[in-house]
Amino acid sequence: MIVQQGSDYVDANGKVILDNATNVRTLQAMYDMIYKDKIAIAMPGGNTSSEQFWPFMDKGGQASLIMPMWYMSRFLTYMPDLKGKIYVRPMPVWKAGDMRSAGMGGTGTAVTKQTKYPELAIDFLGFAKLSHEGAVRIWADLRFDPARFEAWTDPVLQTPDPYFGGEKVFDTLLELRNEMPSPASETTSLSAAAQDVVINQVMYKALVERSQTPAEALKAAADELRKQQ
């Protein structure tokens, strides 16, 4: 939600901006949705990949959630009762002009040093992840969204999916192709530390424990990160 608004944990120059106005406003809105407006809850198990969350969602405990496209595989594997009830849609915006998606994360696929055949491994990895055929299989076999944009128009990916409302889910991605900004923090030395402090401190203290306000939790975390610069 902060990336779609042009914000981040750390800016492109490595400066910590975790406690800026956009981030405070966004976390406060999340807090208000839970405790003021009462239209949201802290998810069971603490995250969308927990054993507690899947049955909760599968039984209709939650109306919507914001997750990456790869989460479609979790629906198919762990929430079978929602077949035909889940629709893939752009993120709601905070103000006109904001991006309706965000390009974040990514699987750290690599060739390890101990291999006897590094060039063969690299060639295979390139084929599996970067070729058109590999991209199609990433969707067909794994239900992950492939990195090749042109693969999104392949007939295999353009087949209506009965689980996701009988729609062509990649039409939504094609619509958002130019609205997927990547966060600057993913290319800085503080990337992992920033993720850890947000997950383990900010969210828990502000939204669960409520021992700090959103502004206080972000300020404390930002100060901790600044000490690591």
N, C-alpha and C positions, 0 to 999 in steps of 0.2 A: 504493500500500500504506500510506503514512503518512496519507493523507487518510481512508481507511476507518477508521483508528484514532483519528481526531479531531485529527491533527497536521497540520503544514504546514511550509513554509520560513519564512513570516512570518505573524504572527497578525493578527487583525482590526484591531488598533491600530497596525500597522506595525512591531511589534517583531520582530527577527530571532530565530527559534527553531529555526533549521536544525540546531543541535547539541544539541537536547534529547534526553532519554532515549529517547523513542519512536523518533526518527529513527536514533539510534545503534544501538539494538537491531535495527531493521529492516535497516539496511545491513549490520550484522554477520551477521544471518541469511542475507542474500544471499551474503556472502563465504563463510560456512560451507557453504552449499549447493554452492558451486563447489569449494572447496579442502579442506574437511573431510569432508563427506558425499559429495562427488563425484556429485551428482545434477543438476548444472547446469553450463553453460559460458558464457563470454562469447561472445555471438553473433557470427558472422562478419560483418565489415563494420562492426561497432560499433552497428548499430541495425536495427530491423525493416523499414526501407524501403531497404535497401542492395541493390545488385546481387548481392553475395555471399550475402546472407541468403536471398533468395527460392529459389534452387535448392537450397540446403542444407535448407530447410524442406520444399520440395516433394518431396525424396527421402526424407523421413522422418527427418531428422536431429534433430528436436526433438519431444518428445511433447506439449508444451503451452506456451502463452505467455499473458501477461496483456496485453491490448490493448483499446482502445476499440472500440465496435461498428462504427465506420466502417472498421475494418481488414478487415471482411468483403469489401470491394471489392478489397483487395489479394490476398486468397486467390483470388477469382474471376479476377482479371486475370493474376496471376503464378504461381499454384500450382495448375494444373489437375489434376495427378495426385492431389491430396488430395480430390477430389470424393467426397462421401459419407462421408468419414473425420473431418471436423471438426464438433465439437459446441460450441454456445455455452452456457456455464455461468456461474453466479455465481462471484465470487472466493472463494477459501478465506479464512476469518477467522483472526485471531490469537488471539482469545478470544471467548467467548460474549458476544453483544451488539454486536459490531463490525458495521459496515455491510458488505454483500457487493458493493458497487460504489462508484464515485466519479464525480461529474459534473465533468469537467475540460475545459479547452481550449475549442475552438469556432472556427469559421472567422470571421475578421474581415471579414465582408462589408460593403461601404460604397459610397456614391455619391460619386464624385470631384468636386472643385470645378470642373473645366474643362467639365463637361457643359453643353450649352445648354438642356437640359430637365430640371432637377433634380427637379421634382415628378413628371414622368412616370417618371423613373428610380426614384424612391422608391416610387411606386405599383407599378411592375413588381417591384421587389425585395421589397416586402411581399407581393405575390401569390406570387412564386416561392418565398419562404422561409416565409411564415407562414400562407398559406391551406391549407385541407384538401387541395385538389387539388394545390397545389404540394408539400405534404408527401408525398403519395403518390408523385408523380413523382420526388422526391428519392430515394426508395427504389427505385422501379421502374427509373429511368434511371441513377442514380449508385450505388446500393447503399449509401447513407449512411443512418443512422438519423435520421428527421426529428424536429424539436423539438416538434411537436404531439403530446401524449400520446394524444389521442383518435384520431389517425390510425393509431396502432398496432393498433387493432381493425378497421381497414378491411379488406375482403376481399382486396385486393391484398397487403397486408402479412401477412395471415393465411393465405396460401397456403404449404403445406409446401415447403420449399426442398430440392431433391435434393442440392445441394452440402453443405449443413449437416445431414447425417444424415437428410434427409427430414423435418425437424421444422419447426414454426412458430416461428422464432427470436424473434419479438416476444412470444411468451408468456413468455419468460425476462425480457424487459425489463419487461413488465407486472407480473411477480412482484416486480421490484426497484424499482418506481417510487418507493417511499418510502425507498429505501436508496441514494440518489445524492447524498451531500453534496458541496458545491462548496468548493474551497480558498479561504481568505481571501486568499492571496497574489496571486490573479488580479486583485484590485481595489486593489493597492497600487502605489506608484511603483517598488518594487524587484522587481516581478514578472519582468520580462525579465532583469534582472541575476541574480536568484536561479536562474532556469532555466539561464542560461549557465554560472554557476559550478558548478552540480551536474553538468551534462552534460560540460563541458570540463575540470573539475578533479577533483571528488569521485569520480565513477564511475571515471575512468581511473586516478587515483592509488591508490584503494582496491581496485578489482577487477581491473585489468589490470596496471598497473605494480607495484602492491603496495609502493609507496614510503612509504605512510602506512597506519596502521590505519584502519578505518572511523571511529572516534572522532576520530582526529587529522585526517583529511581533512575531516570535517564541521566541526570546530572552526576549522580554518584558513579554510575557506570562509565560515563564519559571521562570523568576525572581519573578513574582507574586505568582506562586505556591511555590517557595522556602520559601517565607515568611510564608507560612501556615504549613511548616514542623515542 
